[in-house]
């Protein structure tokens, strides 16, 4: 049993490393686009000054419309102050939008975290994936995921709440019983292991129609 558990843990760790590499590539591409836009900023200003000198207001309006469209392609929906958190949250927000799941995010990370980016990726990725899976069976007008992140003193606070079609779930130890089949609990166990290793605090609460996970992780 110990050998099997070790194999499963290694398999999950490899999968999470692959995820973090993907997110890094996404955020690096995003930042390259932003740097490129900033580099062209002076040229855009000069072009509009030429139109302004000629009194060509329609040309200025058209140019501003083009710039607005161009900027929207590189602007991120969420800016937490942490590059890895931005990459994960914005990637998951894109998935939620495609699946018609509204998401409310209030996330701020004003300090450099001491926890590894791999651990952050594992926690946020699994929390978001679980929330999305629970939301999909609901009618579109009932779907909603709420994400809150901030520093509480020297601890990083993470809260995920999602509406669910399931009634109040039965808790077995620290994990709520799932009907999604064997293997679904791996992500939850991974979160638990990370929080325990970092001497953090984790709470899960299931009520009819809603599921909330709260995490506190020391950053000293």
C-alpha positions as CSV (number, residue, x, y, z in Angstrom):
1,X,0.0,0.0,0.0
2,X,2.9,2.3,0.8
3,X,4.5,1.6,-2.6
4,X,1.3,2.4,-4.4
5,X,0.7,5.6,-2.4
6,X,4.3,6.7,-3.2
7,X,3.8,5.9,-6.9
8,X,0.6,7.9,-7.0
9,X,2.2,10.9,-5.2
10,X,5.1,10.9,-7.7
11,X,2.7,10.7,-10.6
12,X,0.7,13.7,-9.3
13,X,3.9,15.7,-8.6
14,X,5.0,15.1,-12.2
15,X,1.7,16.3,-13.4
16,X,1.8,19.4,-11.3
17,X,5.3,20.2,-12.5
18,X,4.0,20.0,-16.1
19,X,1.2,22.4,-15.1
20,X,3.5,24.9,-13.6
21,X,5.8,24.9,-16.7
22,X,2.7,25.5,-18.8
23,X,1.6,28.4,-16.6
24,X,5.1,29.9,-16.7
25,X,5.1,29.8,-20.5
26,X,1.7,31.5,-20.6
27,X,2.6,34.4,-18.2
28,X,6.0,34.9,-19.9
29,X,4.2,35.3,-23.3
30,X,1.8,37.7,-21.6
31,X,4.6,39.8,-20.1
32,X,6.5,39.9,-23.4
33,X,3.4,41.3,-25.1
34,X,3.0,44.0,-22.4
35,X,6.7,45.0,-22.7
36,X,6.3,45.3,-26.5
37,X,3.2,47.5,-26.1
38,X,5.1,49.8,-23.7
39,X,8.0,50.0,-26.1
40,X,5.7,51.3,-28.8
41,X,4.0,53.7,-26.4
42,X,6.0,56.8,-27.6
43,X,5.4,56.0,-31.2
44,X,1.6,55.9,-30.6
45,X,1.7,59.3,-28.8
46,X,3.7,60.8,-31.7
47,X,1.2,59.5,-34.3
48,X,-1.7,61.0,-32.4
49,X,0.1,64.3,-32.1
50,X,0.4,64.5,-35.9
51,X,-3.3,63.8,-36.2
52,X,-4.1,66.5,-33.5
53,X,-1.9,69.1,-35.3
54,X,-3.8,68.5,-38.5
55,X,-7.1,68.7,-36.6
56,X,-8.1,65.2,-37.7
57,X,-10.3,64.2,-34.8
58,X,-11.9,61.1,-36.7
59,X,-8.4,59.7,-37.2
60,X,-7.5,60.2,-33.5
61,X,-10.7,58.4,-32.5
62,X,-10.0,55.5,-34.9
63,X,-6.4,55.3,-33.7
64,X,-7.6,55.2,-30.0
65,X,-10.1,52.4,-30.9
66,X,-7.3,50.4,-32.4
67,X,-5.1,50.9,-29.3
68,X,-7.9,49.9,-27.0
69,X,-8.4,46.7,-28.9
70,X,-4.7,46.0,-29.0
71,X,-4.3,46.6,-25.2
72,X,-7.2,44.4,-24.3
73,X,-5.4,41.4,-25.9
74,X,-2.5,41.7,-23.4
75,X,-4.4,43.0,-20.3
76,X,-5.0,40.4,-17.6
77,X,-8.2,40.0,-15.8
78,X,-6.6,39.5,-12.4
79,X,-3.4,41.2,-11.1
80,X,-2.5,39.9,-7.7
81,X,1.0,41.2,-7.4
82,X,2.4,37.6,-7.8
83,X,3.3,36.4,-11.3
84,X,2.5,32.7,-10.7
85,X,-0.8,33.5,-9.1
86,X,-1.7,35.8,-12.0
87,X,-0.8,33.0,-14.5
88,X,-2.9,30.3,-12.8
89,X,-5.9,32.5,-12.0
90,X,-6.1,34.1,-15.4
91,X,-5.7,30.7,-17.1
92,X,-8.5,29.2,-15.0
93,X,-10.7,32.3,-15.6
94,X,-10.4,31.7,-19.3
95,X,-11.6,28.1,-18.8
96,X,-14.5,29.3,-16.7
97,X,-15.5,31.9,-19.2
98,X,-15.5,29.2,-22.0
99,X,-17.7,26.9,-19.7
100,X,-20.0,29.8,-18.8
101,X,-19.1,29.8,-15.1
102,X,-19.1,33.3,-13.6
103,X,-16.1,34.0,-11.2
104,X,-15.7,36.8,-8.7
105,X,-12.0,37.3,-7.7
106,X,-10.6,39.6,-5.0
107,X,-6.9,38.7,-4.8
108,X,-4.0,40.7,-3.5
109,X,-0.5,39.4,-2.8
110,X,1.6,42.5,-1.9
111,X,4.6,40.6,-0.5
112,X,7.1,38.1,-1.8
113,X,5.9,34.6,-0.7
114,X,8.2,32.2,1.0
115,X,6.2,29.2,-0.2
116,X,7.3,27.7,-3.5
117,X,5.6,28.5,-6.7
118,X,5.1,24.8,-7.3
119,X,3.1,24.6,-4.0
120,X,1.1,27.7,-4.9
121,X,0.3,26.2,-8.4
122,X,-0.8,22.9,-6.8
123,X,-3.1,24.6,-4.3
124,X,-4.8,27.1,-6.6
125,X,-5.0,24.8,-9.6
126,X,-6.7,22.0,-7.7
127,X,-9.0,24.4,-5.8
128,X,-10.1,25.9,-9.1
129,X,-10.5,22.6,-10.9
130,X,-12.7,21.2,-8.1
131,X,-14.8,24.3,-8.1
132,X,-15.3,24.2,-11.8
133,X,-16.3,20.5,-11.7
134,X,-18.9,21.2,-9.0
135,X,-20.3,24.1,-10.9
136,X,-20.9,22.5,-14.3
137,X,-24.0,20.3,-13.3
138,X,-25.8,23.5,-12.2
139,X,-28.0,25.6,-14.5
140,X,-26.0,28.4,-16.0
141,X,-27.8,31.1,-14.0
142,X,-26.9,29.4,-10.7
143,X,-23.2,28.9,-11.3
144,X,-20.7,31.1,-9.4
145,X,-17.2,30.7,-8.0
146,X,-15.8,33.2,-5.4
147,X,-12.0,33.5,-4.9
148,X,-10.4,35.6,-2.2
149,X,-6.7,35.9,-1.5
150,X,-4.9,38.4,0.8
151,X,-2.3,38.6,3.5
152,X,-3.6,38.2,7.1
153,X,-0.6,39.5,9.0
154,X,2.2,37.1,8.1
155,X,-0.1,34.5,6.6
156,X,-1.4,34.0,3.1
157,X,-5.2,33.5,3.2
158,X,-6.9,31.7,0.4
159,X,-10.7,31.2,0.2
160,X,-12.7,29.4,-2.5
161,X,-16.5,29.2,-2.5
162,X,-18.6,27.6,-5.2
163,X,-22.2,26.7,-5.6
164,X,-22.9,23.0,-6.1
165,X,-25.9,20.8,-7.0
166,X,-25.0,18.4,-4.2
167,X,-26.6,18.5,-0.8
168,X,-24.5,18.8,2.3
169,X,-21.7,16.3,2.0
170,X,-20.5,13.8,4.5
171,X,-17.1,14.4,5.9
172,X,-14.6,11.5,6.3
173,X,-11.6,12.8,8.3
174,X,-10.6,16.0,6.6
175,X,-12.0,15.1,3.2
176,X,-15.7,15.2,2.1
177,X,-17.0,12.0,0.6
178,X,-17.1,12.3,-3.2
179,X,-19.3,10.6,-5.8
180,X,-16.9,11.4,-8.7
181,X,-15.1,8.1,-8.8
182,X,-11.8,6.7,-7.7
183,X,-8.9,9.0,-8.0
184,X,-10.8,12.3,-7.7
185,X,-9.5,12.8,-4.1
186,X,-5.9,12.9,-5.2
187,X,-6.0,16.7,-5.7
188,X,-7.5,17.2,-2.3
189,X,-5.0,15.0,-0.7
190,X,-2.2,16.9,-2.4
191,X,-3.5,20.2,-1.0
192,X,-3.7,18.7,2.5
193,X,-0.1,17.4,2.2
194,X,1.2,20.8,1.2
195,X,-0.7,22.7,3.9
196,X,0.5,20.2,6.5
197,X,4.1,20.5,5.4
198,X,4.0,24.3,5.5
199,X,2.4,24.3,9.0
200,X,-0.7,25.9,7.6
201,X,-4.4,25.7,8.5
202,X,-7.1,24.2,6.3
203,X,-10.9,24.2,6.7
204,X,-13.6,22.8,4.4
205,X,-17.3,23.5,4.9
206,X,-20.2,21.9,3.0
207,X,-23.7,23.4,3.3
208,X,-26.6,22.7,1.0
209,X,-25.8,24.4,-2.2
210,X,-22.3,25.7,-1.4
211,X,-18.8,24.4,-0.6
212,X,-16.0,26.5,0.9
213,X,-12.3,25.9,1.4
214,X,-10.2,28.2,3.5
215,X,-6.5,28.0,3.8
216,X,-3.9,29.9,5.9
217,X,-0.2,29.5,5.2
218,X,2.6,31.2,7.2
219,X,5.0,33.3,5.1
220,X,7.8,33.8,7.6
